[in-house]
Amino acid sequence: MGRISRKSPEEIEMMREAGRIVGLILEEMEQMAVPGMETMEMDRRAAEIARSFGARMAFLGYHGFPANICVSINEEVVHGIPSRRRLREGDIVSVDVGVEMKGWYGDAAATFPVGRIAEQAQRLLEVTKGALRVGIEHARVGLRLSQLAGAIQTYVESRGFSVVKDYVGHGIGRRLHEEPRVPNFVDTSVIRNDVVFEAGFTLAIEPMVTAGGSKVRRLADGWTVVTADGSLSAHFEHTVAITDKGALILTTP
């Protein structure tokens, strides 16, 4: 593992600027998550909001990604590409947004119901959002990365759901992805590379949870990741700063 950068209070405030824009975009995406909405239209609107603040969409062109935001529907876990596809009543739609502002990054995601959704889908959303809350509660000075990861895994699995293990959260700051990896589970690798949290660490915590098994596969477009068993998936994420007073969420409006 490389060096983990610690940010000063002033640098965290710069990240808060980027994060606030991310939060505003997600707020708008929630309003747009209605039956009949083209996901490409959500993508266009997200970029328009970022531009209005003089910010840049972080995902466009990142490792060749072809869109401004990731829009993943139902069994799609992450990295869905916006298109002419229209949302339908009963869908759940995960929107992942990254923004760069004055050289600093913010990254967050949320899964929204489209109209009325099935009870299991609603439960999946609640558990995934709860898993993020648990993760944030464990982002404290003196706690370990493995404690955060284990708390998320226990919370999810004790409620009958599974955490995705092929994709994880990450450090963030001057770059979209920095050290450390922030998994939502514990294995020997997590223990071997464990980290004690310090004030100034900035993390993107992002549980990805399925209603079935944890295995995933990538579609032929080279980007979209789906559950291997076709089960529903949800994704919630915030960028947080670890401070002496606890975790500060940076990606709220």
N, C-alpha and C positions, 0 to 999 in steps of 0.2 A: 504493500500500500504506500502511495506517495504521501507527501506532507499535506496535512489538513490546515487550510488557512483560517486564521482567526480575524474577524472583522472588528473594527473599532465602532463605537456608537455612531460616529458620523457616517461610516460606510454602511452600517445597517440602515440608517435613515435614507441613504441613496437607494438601497435595495427596496425600501418601503415605497419609494416613488414608483419603481417598476411594478412592485407587487400590487399597489393600489389600482393601477391600470388593468392588471390581470383580473383583479376582483370585479372591477366595473364591467369588463368584457363578459365574465362568467355570469354576472347578474343579467346582462342583456341576453345571453345565450339561453338562460332559463326561461325568459319571456318568449323566446322564439321556438322553444321546444313544444310545438303544437302540431296536431295532425295536418298534413299537407305541406309542411315546410320543407323546402329543398335544403339539404345539408350544405350545398355550395353557397346558398344565400347566407347561411350562418357564418361561413368562412369569410365571405365578402364583408359582412357587417363587422366582424371582429377586427379585420384589418383597418377598416374605416375608423373605428374607435381609437385604435392604437395611433394611427396617423394624426388624429385630431389632437393628440398629446405630444406629438413629435417623437413617438416611440416606434420601435421596429419589432415586427413579429419574429420571434426567435427560431421558430421551427422551419420556416420557408427556406429551402435550400440546405438545411442542416443534414449532412450526410446524403444530400440529394432529395430530401423529403419535398413533395411537390405542392404542398398547401400551407396555409397560414396556421391552421389549427388541426388537431386530430379529432375526428368525430366517429365514435364507435357505437354501433347499435346492437342491442340484444346480446348475442353470443360473441360479438366482437369485444375483445378485451382492451386493446390499446392500438394506436397508430392507424386508425381508420382514416381513409382519404375522403374528404368531402366531394360530393358529386351531385348529379341531378336526382339522386334517390330522394324520395319524399318520406318524411316521418309518418308513421301510421299510429292510430289509436291503439294503446296497449304496449307500444314500444317502450324500452328504456334507452336513453341516449347519453353516452359519456362524452364530455367535451374537455379536452386538455389544451391549455393555453400557456404559451411562454412569450414573454416580452423582454426586450432589451431597451433600457433607458439610460443614456449617459454612461454607457459602459458597464451597467449592472443589470442582473437578470432576476426575473420573477417567474415562477412556474406553479400552476395550480390546475386542478381538475375537479369535476363534479359529474355525477350521473343524475339525470332528470327523468321524471315520468312524463310520458306523452299521453295526455288525457287520463282516462281511468286505466290502471294497470292491475294485473293479477296480485293476489295476496302474497304469493311467494316472491314476486318481483319487488313488492313494497318492503317485505322483510329483508331481502337482499340489500336494498338501498340503506335501510336503517342500520343493519349490521356493519356494512362497509363504512358508513359515516361514523358509526361508533368506534370502529377499529382505528380510524384516523384520529379521533378524539383521544383514544387510549395511547396511541403513539405519541401525540403531542404532549400528553401528561408525563410521558417518560423521557422527554427531551429536556433533561435537567442537569445542571452542573453536578458532576460526581457520579452520575449513573452511567451505565455502560450501554453501548450500542446493542449488545446481545440482550440486555434487559428490555429495551424498546422493541426489538424484533420479536422476542419471545412473548411479550405482553400482547402484541397484535395477533400473533399466531394462536395463542391460547384463547383470546377473546373470540376470534372468528370460528375456530374449530369446535369450541365448546357450544356454539350455537348452530352447529350442523352444516357449516359452510367450509369452503377451502380457500387457502391463499395461493395465488399464482407464485411460482418460485423461479420462473425463467426471467422475470423482469422485476426490478427493484427501484427504490428511491435513491437519492444521491445528494452529495454536497452541491452547493450552488453559490454563485457570487459574481466574479468577473467573467466566469464561464458558465454555460448552461449546466454542464456536468463536471463536477469536481469530486475530489475525495471527501468523505468516504462513500462506499456503497452503503445504502440504507435498506436492508432486506426486511421482509415482513414475516420472517421465519428464522429459526436457529438450526444450523447444522455445524459440522466440524470446521468448515471454512470460516463461518461467522465467529466461532470461538477463537480460532487461530488468529484472526485479524481483528480481534475485539479492540474497541476504543473507549476510553473514558471521556465523557463529554466535558468540554471546557466552555467558559463564557466566550462568546464571539464566533462559535461554530454556527454556520447557517446550512440548513438541511431542507431538502424537498422530501417530505414524508408522504408516501403514496400507496396505501394498501389497494391491491387489485384482488378482488374476491369473486369466487364463482359459486353458483348454486349446485354444482356437481363436483367433478374432480379437479385437481390442480394442473393437469397437463394441458398444454396449448400447442397450437401449430400456426405457421405463417401461411397466408394465402399466396396465390400466384402473382399478385401485384407487388410482392416483395416487401410489403409494409404491414398490411392488416393482420393482426394476431387474433385468433379465435380460440375458444375453448375446444379441446379435442373431442369432447363428448357432446358438443352442441348446447351445453347448459348456458343459462344467462350469466352475465358478468357485470360487475360494477366497479367503479374507480373513483376514489376521492383523494385529493392531494392539496396540501398547503406548503408554502415555503415558510419556514420558521427560523427565528434567531434564538439561540440559547443565551440567556442572560443570567445574572446573579439572582434575578427575581423570578426565574422560570422561563418558559417558552413564550416568545412574542410572535404572533402570527403576522406575517408581512403581506399576505395576499388577500386581504379583505378590502372592500371598496373604501 
